[in-house]
Amino acid sequence: MAHVYHQKEQGGGGGHHPYQDSDNEGHGGGGNQGGGGGGESTRFGPITETILTTLSQDNLFLICLLFVELLGVILVILATCWMLQIGGLGFADKLIFNFHPILMTLGMIFLNANGILIYRSTRTLGYQAQKRLHFALQTAMISTSWLGFLAAYLSHAWLSIPHFYSLHSWLGLAALTGVTISLVSSYLTFLYPKANPIYRRLSLPFHVFGGIANIALSAGIAVAGITEKAIFSLNKADAKPEETYAYLPSVAILLNVFGVILVIFTILVVWMVTKPEFKRKYKMTVNTPHYVLRREKTLD
């Protein structure tokens, strides 16, 4: 893949580094303050040059990917710590709900992000292998998320709490249903052998947009959910004033940190998916029963 941030100078005085200043151009015969000669432009310092050279598009993507994975693991750990602080995990009527935040964070956030990044994070794999891995991750994501939904549903049923009254529950059910329908339609479109190749090509942009919209929506729903749960669990009638949400006890700080990390995580994932330089380039043809995607050699 072509590197954007570092190019070698080519021959004589014609080469020009993309980050060199050329404010001396036009002075003297060769653009040099001393006159004559080939005219060498001013460079950045050695530290800046090293950073610009190191941060090629491939290396920048790898750094971002490692950071995203770290943030995702931290989110799952924070969700687990939160549930352990408010009673722990179990299958009793009051404890089964505590599986919900953990499973939804693991599914709709962490696995979902890895699923949509798979075409960029596995560049050494062939396209067909990437498609299967993408489908497997999305299937795992949906299965985990539906288990999280079931935990919340059973908890409400056993405790005689009304179902689907909050905005969090409305949007959550809509997002989970939508991504499930998307998975089924994606299999019929992109993996089913007899699918029409023209239809595949036409539906691909909508599939990509839907994935990006879903993870952004999932992050917003998660923020609404943790705020709702924090208010219910901390602002109880018998709670001491210093234990309420307004006084920022340790659990409240944990939840706020969770929300901040989630926002950073989501922004970074969306940026990585939409950044053109991170996209693996393919050439698309439709003159065969299945359209063939071939990797191009350059970014042009």
C-alpha positions in Angstrom: 0.0 0.0 0.0 1.3 3.4 -0.9 2.5 5.5 2.1 1.0 9.0 2.3 3.3 10.6 4.8 6.7 9.8 3.4 8.0 10.0 -0.1 11.6 9.7 -1.2 13.2 12.6 -3.0 13.9 11.8 -6.6 16.9 13.1 -8.5 18.7 16.5 -8.4 16.8 19.5 -7.2 13.4 18.3 -8.5 12.5 16.0 -5.6 10.3 17.6 -2.9 9.4 16.1 0.5 5.7 16.6 1.2 6.5 18.3 4.5 9.4 20.5 3.4 9.1 24.2 3.3 9.9 25.7 0.0 9.6 29.4 0.9 13.0 30.1 -0.8 11.7 29.1 -4.2 12.2 31.7 -6.8 15.4 33.2 -5.2 18.6 33.0 -7.2 19.1 30.5 -10.0 18.2 27.3 -8.1 15.8 28.6 -5.4 18.5 28.8 -2.8 19.3 31.8 -0.6 22.9 31.4 -1.4 22.2 31.4 -5.2 23.0 28.8 -7.8 22.9 25.1 -6.8 20.0 22.6 -6.6 18.3 24.4 -3.7 17.6 22.2 -0.6 14.4 23.0 1.3 14.1 23.3 5.0 13.2 20.1 6.8 11.4 19.4 10.1 13.5 18.3 13.1 14.6 14.7 13.4 11.9 13.8 15.9 9.1 15.1 13.7 10.6 13.4 10.7 10.6 10.1 12.5 7.0 10.5 13.6 5.8 11.4 10.1 7.7 8.5 8.6 6.5 6.0 11.3 2.9 7.1 10.9 2.3 5.7 7.5 -1.3 4.7 6.8 -0.7 1.1 7.6 1.1 1.8 10.9 -1.5 4.5 11.9 -4.2 1.9 11.3 -2.5 -0.7 13.4 -2.0 1.8 16.3 -5.7 2.8 16.1 -6.8 -0.8 16.0 -4.8 -1.7 19.1 -6.2 1.3 20.9 -9.8 0.3 19.9 -9.3 -3.2 21.1 -7.9 -1.9 24.4 -10.8 0.4 24.9 -13.3 -2.4 24.0 -11.8 -4.7 26.6 -11.9 -1.9 29.2 -15.6 -1.3 28.5 -16.4 -5.0 29.1 -14.4 -5.0 32.3 -16.1 -1.8 33.6 -19.5 -3.2 32.8 -18.6 -6.3 34.8 -17.2 -4.3 37.7 -20.4 -2.2 37.8 -22.6 -5.3 38.0 -20.4 -6.8 40.8 -20.7 -3.6 42.8 -24.5 -3.6 42.7 -25.2 -7.2 43.7 -23.2 -9.5 41.4 -24.4 -12.1 38.9 -26.9 -14.9 39.3 -30.1 -16.4 38.0 -32.4 -15.1 40.7 -35.1 -12.6 39.8 -33.1 -9.6 41.0 -29.7 -10.7 39.7 -30.4 -12.0 36.3 -30.7 -8.4 35.0 -27.1 -7.8 35.7 -26.1 -10.0 32.8 -27.8 -7.5 30.5 -25.3 -4.6 30.5 -22.3 -7.0 30.3 -23.7 -9.0 27.3 -24.9 -5.9 25.5 -21.6 -4.3 25.9 -19.8 -7.4 24.6 -22.2 -7.9 21.8 -23.6 -4.6 20.4 -20.4 -2.7 21.1 -17.2 -4.8 21.2 -18.1 -7.7 18.8 -20.1 -5.3 16.6 -17.1 -3.0 16.2 -14.7 -5.9 15.4 -17.2 -7.2 12.8 -17.3 -4.0 10.8 -13.6 -3.5 11.1 -12.7 -7.0 9.9 -12.2 -6.0 6.2 -9.5 -3.6 7.4 -7.9 -5.5 10.2 -7.4 -8.8 8.2 -5.7 -7.5 5.1 -3.7 -10.7 4.5 -6.9 -12.8 4.1 -8.7 -13.3 0.9 -12.1 -11.6 0.4 -14.1 -14.7 0.7 -12.4 -15.6 4.0 -13.1 -12.0 5.2 -16.8 -12.4 4.4 -17.1 -15.6 6.3 -15.2 -14.1 9.3 -17.4 -11.0 9.2 -20.5 -13.1 9.1 -19.3 -15.3 12.0 -18.5 -12.2 14.2 -21.9 -10.6 13.4 -23.6 -13.9 14.3 -21.8 -14.1 17.6 -22.7 -10.4 18.2 -26.4 -11.0 17.6 -26.5 -14.2 19.7 -24.8 -12.5 22.6 -27.0 -9.4 22.3 -30.2 -11.5 22.3 -29.1 -13.2 25.4 -28.6 -9.8 27.0 -32.1 -8.9 25.9 -33.5 -12.1 27.4 -31.8 -11.3 30.7 -33.6 -7.9 30.9 -36.9 -9.4 29.8 -36.9 -12.2 32.3 -35.9 -9.8 35.1 -38.8 -7.5 34.3 -41.2 -10.4 34.1 -40.2 -12.0 37.4 -40.3 -8.7 39.2 -43.5 -7.5 37.6 -41.9 -4.5 36.0 -43.6 -3.2 32.9 -41.8 -4.0 29.6 -40.7 -1.5 26.9 -41.8 1.7 28.5 -38.5 3.6 28.2 -36.8 5.2 25.2 -33.8 2.9 25.9 -35.9 -0.2 25.5 -37.7 1.1 22.4 -34.4 2.0 20.6 -32.6 -1.1 21.9 -35.3 -3.4 20.5 -35.3 -1.5 17.2 -31.5 -1.7 16.8 -31.4 -5.4 17.8 -34.2 -6.3 15.4 -32.7 -4.3 12.6 -29.3 -5.8 12.9 -30.8 -9.3 13.0 -32.8 -8.6 9.8 -29.6 -7.2 8.3 -27.7 -10.4 9.1 -30.3 -12.6 7.4 -30.5 -10.4 4.4 -26.7 -10.2 4.2 -26.4 -13.9 4.1 -29.0 -14.1 1.2 -27.2 -11.3 -0.6 -23.5 -11.8 -0.1 -23.1 -15.5 0.9 -25.9 -17.3 -0.8 -24.4 -18.9 -4.0 -27.3 -18.1 -6.2 -27.7 -14.5 -5.3 -27.8 -12.0 -8.2 -24.4 -10.3 -8.5 -26.0 -7.0 -9.7 -28.2 -7.0 -6.6 -25.1 -7.6 -4.4 -23.3 -4.6 -5.9 -26.3 -2.3 -5.5 -27.0 -3.3 -1.9 -23.4 -3.1 -0.7 -23.4 0.7 0.0 -26.6 0.4 2.1 -25.2 -2.6 4.0 -22.0 -0.6 4.9 -24.0 2.5 5.9 -26.3 0.3 8.0 -23.4 -1.2 9.9 -22.0 2.3 10.7 -25.3 3.7 11.7 -26.0 0.6 13.9 -22.9 0.9 16.0 -23.4 4.7 16.5 -27.0 4.0 17.5 -25.9 1.2 19.8 -23.5 3.6 21.6 -26.2 6.2 22.1 -28.6 3.5 23.4 -26.0 2.2 25.8 -25.4 5.7 27.2 -29.2 6.1 27.8 -29.3 2.7 29.4 -26.5 3.2 31.9 -27.9 6.6 32.9 -31.4 5.1 33.4 -29.9 2.2 35.5 -27.7 4.6 37.5 -30.7 6.7 38.5 -32.8 3.7 39.5 -30.1 2.0 41.5 -28.5 5.1 43.1 -31.5 7.4 43.7 -33.6 5.0 45.8 -36.0 6.3 48.4 -33.9 4.9 51.3 -30.5 6.0 49.9 -28.4 8.3 52.0 -27.8 11.7 50.3 -24.1 11.0 49.8 -24.9 7.8 48.0 -27.1 9.3 45.4 -26.0 10.0 41.8 -25.8 13.8 42.4 -22.9 13.3 44.9 -20.9 11.1 42.5 -20.2 8.0 44.6 -17.7 5.5 43.2 -20.3 3.7 41.1 -21.4 6.9 39.5 -17.8 7.8 38.6 -17.3 4.4 37.1 -20.5 4.8 34.9 -19.4 8.3 33.8 -16.0 6.9 32.8 -17.7 4.1 31.0 -19.7 6.6 29.0 -16.7 8.7 28.1 -14.7 5.7 27.0 -17.7 4.5 25.0 -18.0 7.7 23.1 -14.2 7.8 22.3 -14.4 4.1 21.2 -17.3 4.7 18.9 -15.9 7.9 17.3 -12.6 6.1 16.6 -14.3 3.0 15.1 -16.5 5.1 12.8 -13.4 7.2 11.7 -11.4 4.0 11.0 -14.3 2.6 8.9 -14.9 5.7 6.9 -11.2 6.9 6.4 -10.5 6.3 2.7 -6.8 5.6 3.3 -7.7 2.6 5.6 -10.0 1.1 3.0 -8.7 -2.0 1.2 -9.1 -1.3 -2.5 -10.9 -3.8 -4.8 -11.8 -3.9 -8.4 -15.3 -5.1 -9.0 -16.5 -7.1 -12.0 -19.9 -8.6 -12.6 -19.3 -10.8 -15.7 -19.2 -14.0 -13.7 -21.9 -15.8 -11.6 -20.4 -14.2 -8.5 -18.8 -10.8 -8.8 -15.1 -11.0 -8.2 -13.3 -8.5 -6.0 -9.6 -8.2 -6.8 -7.2 -6.2 -4.7 -5.8 -3.2 -6.5 -2.0 -2.5 -6.2 -2.3 1.2 -5.4 -4.7 3.7 -3.8 -5.3 5.4 -7.2 
